[in-house]
Amino acid sequence: MSAARKPILLWAVPRSRSTAFLRVMIERGDLEVAHEPFSYLQADGHVEFAGRRVTSPIEMLDLMLDVSAGERRVFAKETSDYTYTPLLEDERLFSDVVNTFMIREPRAAISSHYAMNPGATLDEYGFEYLHTIFDAVRSATGEIPLVIDGDDLVADPEPTVRAYCERVGLDFKPEAMRWEPGRRDNWRRTDQWHAEVAESSGLVAGKAPERRETPDTNEHLRRVAEHHQPFYDALARHRLAG
């Protein structure tokens, strides 16, 4: 498969603004977009994509490759709060997929995650496993994967999206930077996590609620942030400049 037809996979830590980025990809209209298909598979045992139901990560990878080889290139966003061992053991993930990554400053991402899921385990915050996937891609391809930062995305939306598109072989579509607010079928299963994106009409930094636990107010979150900070720092060294 030519590089221009390879599926694009965005690996992201939870609460990194990755669904807002996915919303831009939906608005383009020329991509077949999947929202967290591999984590949905783990949670439900099946996922619907491109009019078909699949029941395993390898079957999902097969389908992504089939669809991208046809009329519409695939863009999929996935989070690093689950582990994906069978998928990472499939060589095609590295040779036939464009793997990209999305991070966000840990204190903000962790505070936002905790507000949605106060029972989250240390691993579910996702920075350490995202770094593991990044290293697997770098080792298999011999190249440094593309990394974007959710804070850069909302601070400089057009330059960030334009540079991302250039790196993955997509035309930049300025009209995709704005949309009508509303929920999307793509993320219906996890709708409660995406209320801010559903209410938005573009890439903007929303205001954090005044009453929210943070690493400054919560000892548990302080320890979580300290654990994940080195993994963020290692990835942030490679983040894309718009």
Secondary structure, DSSP 8 states (H G I E B T S, - for coil): --GGGS-EEEEE-TTSSHHHHHHHHHHHSSEEEEESHHHHHHHHS-EEETTEEE-SHHHHHHHHHHHHHTTSEEEEEEESSS--HHHHT-THHHHSSEEEEEE--HHHHHHHHHHH-TT--TGGG-HHHHHHHHHHHHHHHSS--EEEEHHHHHHSHHHHHHHHHHHHT----GGGGB------GGGGGGGGGGHHHHH-SB-------SS---TTT-HHHHHHHHHHHHHHHHHHTTB---
